[in-house]
């Protein structure tokens, strides 16, 4: 079948494929930034409050895409409220609270640095 096509038909098919691929690339590149959620001061302040306040956070760090907090008193942490902003999960191990956000964890760490230091 392909051998029976004239050069104009082959050119049309190749051109169609190129247009579809280019369209998909443009679509993927324009959608890439739209899923990001802005990390603002209010979110960071809520996070700190839900963790029991600045004085309850002894350290924090990025760990495999999560933000890990070491808190002094786990009883001061409002886990239910924390889960409302860490919708992908809150994990507790001892006095460590690991949060998995839909936000870029690097941005969260930078905002925490600005707020807590």
C-alpha positions as CSV (number, residue, x, y, z in Angstrom):
1,X,0.0,0.0,0.0
2,X,2.7,2.5,1.0
3,X,4.7,1.7,-2.2
4,X,1.6,2.5,-4.3
5,X,1.4,6.1,-3.0
6,X,2.6,9.0,-5.0
7,X,5.1,11.5,-3.6
8,X,2.4,14.0,-2.9
9,X,0.5,11.6,-0.7
10,X,3.6,10.6,1.2
11,X,4.5,14.2,1.8
12,X,1.0,14.9,3.1
13,X,1.2,12.0,5.6
14,X,4.6,13.1,6.8
15,X,3.5,16.7,7.1
16,X,0.4,15.6,9.1
17,X,2.6,13.6,11.5
18,X,5.0,16.5,12.0
19,X,2.1,18.9,12.7
20,X,0.5,16.5,15.2
21,X,3.9,15.9,17.0
22,X,4.6,19.7,17.1
23,X,1.1,20.3,18.5
24,X,1.6,17.8,21.3
25,X,5.0,19.3,22.2
26,X,3.5,22.8,22.4
27,X,0.6,21.5,24.5
28,X,2.9,19.7,26.9
29,X,5.2,22.8,27.2
30,X,2.3,25.2,27.9
31,X,0.7,22.9,30.5
32,X,3.9,22.3,32.4
33,X,3.7,25.4,34.6
34,X,0.0,25.4,35.2
35,X,-0.1,22.7,37.7
36,X,2.2,24.5,40.1
37,X,0.6,26.0,43.1
38,X,2.0,29.2,44.6
39,X,3.6,28.9,48.0
40,X,2.9,32.1,49.8
41,X,3.5,33.6,53.2
42,X,0.0,32.6,54.4
43,X,0.5,29.0,53.6
44,X,3.9,29.0,55.4
45,X,2.5,30.8,58.4
46,X,-0.4,28.2,58.6
47,X,2.1,25.4,58.3
48,X,4.2,26.8,61.2
49,X,1.1,27.3,63.3
50,X,-0.2,23.8,62.6
51,X,3.2,22.5,63.7
52,X,2.8,24.1,67.1
53,X,4.5,27.4,66.3
54,X,8.1,28.5,65.6
55,X,9.2,27.5,69.1
56,X,8.0,23.9,68.5
57,X,10.0,23.3,65.3
58,X,13.6,22.3,66.2
59,X,14.7,21.6,62.6
60,X,13.4,21.0,59.1
61,X,14.9,19.7,55.9
62,X,14.0,18.4,52.5
63,X,13.9,14.6,52.2
64,X,13.1,12.8,49.0
65,X,10.6,15.4,47.8
66,X,9.1,15.7,51.3
67,X,9.6,18.3,54.0
68,X,10.6,16.7,57.3
69,X,10.1,18.6,60.5
70,X,11.5,17.6,63.9
71,X,9.2,19.0,66.5
72,X,9.8,19.3,70.2
73,X,6.3,18.4,71.4
74,X,4.2,16.3,69.0
75,X,1.1,17.0,71.2
76,X,1.3,20.6,70.0
77,X,1.0,19.6,66.3
78,X,-2.5,20.0,64.8
79,X,-2.3,17.0,62.5
80,X,-5.9,17.4,61.1
81,X,-5.2,20.9,60.0
82,X,-1.8,20.0,58.7
83,X,-3.4,17.4,56.5
84,X,-5.5,20.1,54.9
85,X,-2.4,21.7,53.4
86,X,-0.4,18.5,53.0
87,X,-3.0,16.7,51.0
88,X,-0.6,14.1,49.7
89,X,0.3,12.8,53.2
90,X,1.5,13.5,56.7
91,X,3.7,10.8,58.2
92,X,4.8,10.6,61.9
93,X,7.8,8.8,63.2
94,X,8.8,9.7,66.8
95,X,9.0,13.5,66.8
96,X,9.5,13.7,63.1
97,X,6.6,15.0,61.0
98,X,7.1,14.3,57.3
99,X,4.8,16.2,54.9
100,X,4.2,15.6,51.2
101,X,2.9,18.6,49.5
102,X,1.6,19.3,46.0
103,X,4.1,22.2,46.1
104,X,7.7,22.1,45.1
105,X,9.5,21.1,48.4
106,X,12.5,23.3,47.4
107,X,10.2,26.4,47.4
108,X,8.7,25.4,50.7
109,X,12.2,25.1,52.3
110,X,13.2,28.5,50.9
111,X,10.0,30.1,52.3
112,X,10.6,28.4,55.7
113,X,14.2,29.8,55.7
114,X,12.9,33.3,55.1
115,X,10.2,33.0,57.8
116,X,12.0,31.0,60.5
117,X,15.5,32.4,60.3
